[in-house]
Amino acid sequence: MARLNLMLLLAAVICALATVNANHHGRKLFIALEKEQQRMRALDVEWGQLQLEQSTWAAHARIEKIARDRLQMKTPLPAQIISLEAQP
């Protein structure tokens, strides 16, 4: 009888340790998940900022101003424009 009690006690201790280990592992995974979700939110914010910056840099008015100021480009006269039609 004492041997059975000892075996049952040993089984209960092993189950308790396994439960503690599983809970600890679950908490570590949850913390890692929270960190990755926070990183994802930060990357989403950065992505939005980059899209806004790209639209600012690629604005037609800005490109035209740079072409006129830095490259000394001018709009061609109507007589200088040649139209070509694509053949099907």
mmCIF file of the C-alpha atoms, coordinates in Angstrom:
data_MODEL
# 
_entry.id   MODEL 
# 
loop_
_atom_site.group_PDB 
_atom_site.id 
_atom_site.type_symbol 
_atom_site.label_atom_id 
_atom_site.label_alt_id 
_atom_site.label_comp_id 
_atom_site.label_asym_id 
_atom_site.label_entity_id 
_atom_site.label_seq_id 
_atom_site.pdbx_PDB_ins_code 
_atom_site.Cartn_x 
_atom_site.Cartn_y 
_atom_site.Cartn_z 
_atom_site.occupancy 
_atom_site.B_iso_or_equiv 
_atom_site.pdbx_formal_charge 
_atom_site.auth_seq_id 
_atom_site.auth_comp_id 
_atom_site.auth_asym_id 
_atom_site.auth_atom_id 
_atom_site.pdbx_PDB_model_num 
ATOM 1  C CA . MET A 1 1  ? 0.000  0.000  0.000   1.00 0.00 ? 1  MET A CA 1 
ATOM 2  C CA . ALA A 1 2  ? 2.831  2.415  0.853   1.00 0.00 ? 2  ALA A CA 1 
ATOM 3  C CA . ARG A 1 3  ? 4.423  1.625  -2.505  1.00 0.00 ? 3  ARG A CA 1 
ATOM 4  C CA . LEU A 1 4  ? 1.183  2.514  -4.330  1.00 0.00 ? 4  LEU A CA 1 
ATOM 5  C CA . ASN A 1 5  ? 0.906  5.797  -2.399  1.00 0.00 ? 5  ASN A CA 1 
ATOM 6  C CA . LEU A 1 6  ? 4.500  6.640  -3.317  1.00 0.00 ? 6  LEU A CA 1 
ATOM 7  C CA . MET A 1 7  ? 3.857  5.911  -6.994  1.00 0.00 ? 7  MET A CA 1 
ATOM 8  C CA . LEU A 1 8  ? 0.676  8.001  -6.965  1.00 0.00 ? 8  LEU A CA 1 
ATOM 9  C CA . LEU A 1 9  ? 2.529  10.852 -5.246  1.00 0.00 ? 9  LEU A CA 1 
ATOM 10 C CA . LEU A 1 10 ? 5.306  10.622 -7.820  1.00 0.00 ? 10 LEU A CA 1 
ATOM 11 C CA . ALA A 1 11 ? 2.742  10.669 -10.656 1.00 0.00 ? 11 ALA A CA 1 
ATOM 12 C CA . ALA A 1 12 ? 1.012  13.705 -9.108  1.00 0.00 ? 12 ALA A CA 1 
ATOM 13 C CA . VAL A 1 13 ? 4.341  15.563 -8.788  1.00 0.00 ? 13 VAL A CA 1 
ATOM 14 C CA . ILE A 1 14 ? 5.253  14.753 -12.392 1.00 0.00 ? 14 ILE A CA 1 
ATOM 15 C CA . CYS A 1 15 ? 1.837  15.968 -13.596 1.00 0.00 ? 15 CYS A CA 1 
ATOM 16 C CA . ALA A 1 16 ? 2.162  19.145 -11.534 1.00 0.00 ? 16 ALA A CA 1 
ATOM 17 C CA . LEU A 1 17 ? 5.622  19.858 -12.961 1.00 0.00 ? 17 LEU A CA 1 
ATOM 18 C CA . ALA A 1 18 ? 4.385  19.192 -16.486 1.00 0.00 ? 18 ALA A CA 1 
ATOM 19 C CA . THR A 1 19 ? 1.480  21.600 -15.917 1.00 0.00 ? 19 THR A CA 1 
ATOM 20 C CA . VAL A 1 20 ? 3.804  24.310 -14.605 1.00 0.00 ? 20 VAL A CA 1 
ATOM 21 C CA . ASN A 1 21 ? 6.120  23.784 -17.567 1.00 0.00 ? 21 ASN A CA 1 
ATOM 22 C CA . ALA A 1 22 ? 3.239  23.957 -20.060 1.00 0.00 ? 22 ALA A CA 1 
ATOM 23 C CA . ASN A 1 23 ? 1.892  27.154 -18.454 1.00 0.00 ? 23 ASN A CA 1 
ATOM 24 C CA . HIS A 1 24 ? 5.341  28.736 -18.525 1.00 0.00 ? 24 HIS A CA 1 
ATOM 25 C CA . HIS A 1 25 ? 5.799  27.811 -22.178 1.00 0.00 ? 25 HIS A CA 1 
ATOM 26 C CA . GLY A 1 26 ? 2.346  29.189 -23.006 1.00 0.00 ? 26 GLY A CA 1 
ATOM 27 C CA . ARG A 1 27 ? 3.153  32.478 -21.286 1.00 0.00 ? 27 ARG A CA 1 
ATOM 28 C CA . LYS A 1 28 ? 6.442  32.776 -23.173 1.00 0.00 ? 28 LYS A CA 1 
ATOM 29 C CA . LEU A 1 29 ? 4.630  32.186 -26.458 1.00 0.00 ? 29 LEU A CA 1 
ATOM 30 C CA . PHE A 1 30 ? 1.978  34.759 -25.563 1.00 0.00 ? 30 PHE A CA 1 
ATOM 31 C CA . ILE A 1 31 ? 4.645  37.354 -24.733 1.00 0.00 ? 31 ILE A CA 1 
ATOM 32 C CA . ALA A 1 32 ? 6.377  36.638 -28.048 1.00 0.00 ? 32 ALA A CA 1 
ATOM 33 C CA . LEU A 1 33 ? 3.037  37.013 -29.849 1.00 0.00 ? 33 LEU A CA 1 
ATOM 34 C CA . GLU A 1 34 ? 2.391  40.376 -28.173 1.00 0.00 ? 34 GLU A CA 1 
ATOM 35 C CA . LYS A 1 35 ? 5.856  41.625 -29.164 1.00 0.00 ? 35 LYS A CA 1 
ATOM 36 C CA . GLU A 1 36 ? 5.336  40.578 -32.776 1.00 0.00 ? 36 GLU A CA 1 
ATOM 37 C CA . GLN A 1 37 ? 1.912  42.215 -32.892 1.00 0.00 ? 37 GLN A CA 1 
ATOM 38 C CA . GLN A 1 38 ? 3.421  45.426 -31.529 1.00 0.00 ? 38 GLN A CA 1 
ATOM 39 C CA . ARG A 1 39 ? 6.166  45.206 -34.172 1.00 0.00 ? 39 ARG A CA 1 
ATOM 40 C CA . MET A 1 40 ? 3.494  44.640 -36.844 1.00 0.00 ? 40 MET A CA 1 
ATOM 41 C CA . ARG A 1 41 ? 1.621  47.775 -35.719 1.00 0.00 ? 41 ARG A CA 1 
ATOM 42 C CA . ALA A 1 42 ? 4.852  49.798 -35.818 1.00 0.00 ? 42 ALA A CA 1 
ATOM 43 C CA . LEU A 1 43 ? 5.598  48.503 -39.320 1.00 0.00 ? 43 LEU A CA 1 
ATOM 44 C CA . ASP A 1 44 ? 2.061  49.400 -40.434 1.00 0.00 ? 44 ASP A CA 1 
ATOM 45 C CA . VAL A 1 45 ? 2.592  52.961 -39.191 1.00 0.00 ? 45 VAL A CA 1 
ATOM 46 C CA . GLU A 1 46 ? 5.954  53.138 -40.960 1.00 0.00 ? 46 GLU A CA 1 
ATOM 47 C CA . TRP A 1 47 ? 4.388  51.775 -44.166 1.00 0.00 ? 47 TRP A CA 1 
ATOM 48 C CA . GLY A 1 48 ? 1.721  54.484 -44.068 1.00 0.00 ? 48 GLY A CA 1 
ATOM 49 C CA . GLN A 1 49 ? 4.366  57.158 -43.550 1.00 0.00 ? 49 GLN A CA 1 
ATOM 50 C CA . LEU A 1 50 ? 6.424  55.803 -46.444 1.00 0.00 ? 50 LEU A CA 1 
ATOM 51 C CA . GLN A 1 51 ? 3.386  55.798 -48.737 1.00 0.00 ? 51 GLN A CA 1 
ATOM 52 C CA . LEU A 1 52 ? 2.665  59.409 -47.800 1.00 0.00 ? 52 LEU A CA 1 
ATOM 53 C CA . GLU A 1 53 ? 6.287  60.345 -48.407 1.00 0.00 ? 53 GLU A CA 1 
ATOM 54 C CA . GLN A 1 54 ? 6.282  58.582 -51.770 1.00 0.00 ? 54 GLN A CA 1 
ATOM 55 C CA . SER A 1 55 ? 3.146  60.402 -52.884 1.00 0.00 ? 55 SER A CA 1 
ATOM 56 C CA . THR A 1 56 ? 4.731  63.701 -51.824 1.00 0.00 ? 56 THR A CA 1 
ATOM 57 C CA . TRP A 1 57 ? 7.973  63.034 -53.706 1.00 0.00 ? 57 TRP A CA 1 
ATOM 58 C CA . ALA A 1 58 ? 6.131  61.826 -56.816 1.00 0.00 ? 58 ALA A CA 1 
ATOM 59 C CA . ALA A 1 59 ? 3.609  64.680 -56.969 1.00 0.00 ? 59 ALA A CA 1 
ATOM 60 C CA . HIS A 1 60 ? 3.226  65.983 -60.516 1.00 0.00 ? 60 HIS A CA 1 
ATOM 61 C CA . ALA A 1 61 ? 3.665  69.623 -59.479 1.00 0.00 ? 61 ALA A CA 1 
ATOM 62 C CA . ARG A 1 62 ? 6.937  68.833 -57.691 1.00 0.00 ? 62 ARG A CA 1 
ATOM 63 C CA . ILE A 1 63 ? 8.335  66.887 -60.653 1.00 0.00 ? 63 ILE A CA 1 
ATOM 64 C CA . GLU A 1 64 ? 7.373  69.691 -63.023 1.00 0.00 ? 64 GLU A CA 1 
ATOM 65 C CA . LYS A 1 65 ? 8.976  72.328 -60.774 1.00 0.00 ? 65 LYS A CA 1 
ATOM 66 C CA . ILE A 1 66 ? 12.221 70.344 -60.616 1.00 0.00 ? 66 ILE A CA 1 
ATOM 67 C CA . ALA A 1 67 ? 12.186 69.863 -64.393 1.00 0.00 ? 67 ALA A CA 1 
ATOM 68 C CA . ARG A 1 68 ? 11.765 73.615 -64.956 1.00 0.00 ? 68 ARG A CA 1 
ATOM 69 C CA . ASP A 1 69 ? 14.187 74.840 -62.249 1.00 0.00 ? 69 ASP A CA 1 
ATOM 70 C CA . ARG A 1 70 ? 17.031 72.331 -62.218 1.00 0.00 ? 70 ARG A CA 1 
ATOM 71 C CA . LEU A 1 71 ? 16.885 70.898 -65.731 1.00 0.00 ? 71 LEU A CA 1 
ATOM 72 C CA . GLN A 1 72 ? 15.823 74.104 -67.489 1.00 0.00 ? 72 GLN A CA 1 
ATOM 73 C CA . MET A 1 73 ? 13.045 72.198 -69.300 1.00 0.00 ? 73 MET A CA 1 
ATOM 74 C CA . LYS A 1 74 ? 10.184 74.041 -70.989 1.00 0.00 ? 74 LYS A CA 1 
ATOM 75 C CA . THR A 1 75 ? 6.850  72.983 -72.435 1.00 0.00 ? 75 THR A CA 1 
ATOM 76 C CA . PRO A 1 76 ? 7.261  72.465 -76.201 1.00 0.00 ? 76 PRO A CA 1 
ATOM 77 C CA . LEU A 1 77 ? 5.410  74.660 -78.632 1.00 0.00 ? 77 LEU A CA 1 
ATOM 78 C CA . PRO A 1 78 ? 2.502  73.038 -80.483 1.00 0.00 ? 78 PRO A CA 1 
ATOM 79 C CA . ALA A 1 79 ? 4.561  73.096 -83.710 1.00 0.00 ? 79 ALA A CA 1 
ATOM 80 C CA . GLN A 1 80 ? 7.283  71.043 -82.007 1.00 0.00 ? 80 GLN A CA 1 
ATOM 81 C CA . ILE A 1 81 ? 4.925  68.235 -80.978 1.00 0.00 ? 81 ILE A CA 1 
ATOM 82 C CA . ILE A 1 82 ? 4.761  65.178 -83.250 1.00 0.00 ? 82 ILE A CA 1 
ATOM 83 C CA . SER A 1 83 ? 1.956  62.654 -82.782 1.00 0.00 ? 83 SER A CA 1 
ATOM 84 C CA . LEU A 1 84 ? 2.425  59.031 -83.773 1.00 0.00 ? 84 LEU A CA 1 
ATOM 85 C CA . GLU A 1 85 ? -0.363 56.495 -84.029 1.00 0.00 ? 85 GLU A CA 1 
ATOM 86 C CA . ALA A 1 86 ? 0.232  52.851 -83.240 1.00 0.00 ? 86 ALA A CA 1 
ATOM 87 C CA . GLN A 1 87 ? -0.595 50.381 -85.963 1.00 0.00 ? 87 GLN A CA 1 
ATOM 88 C CA . PRO A 1 88 ? -2.656 47.375 -84.862 1.00 0.00 ? 88 PRO A CA 1 
# 
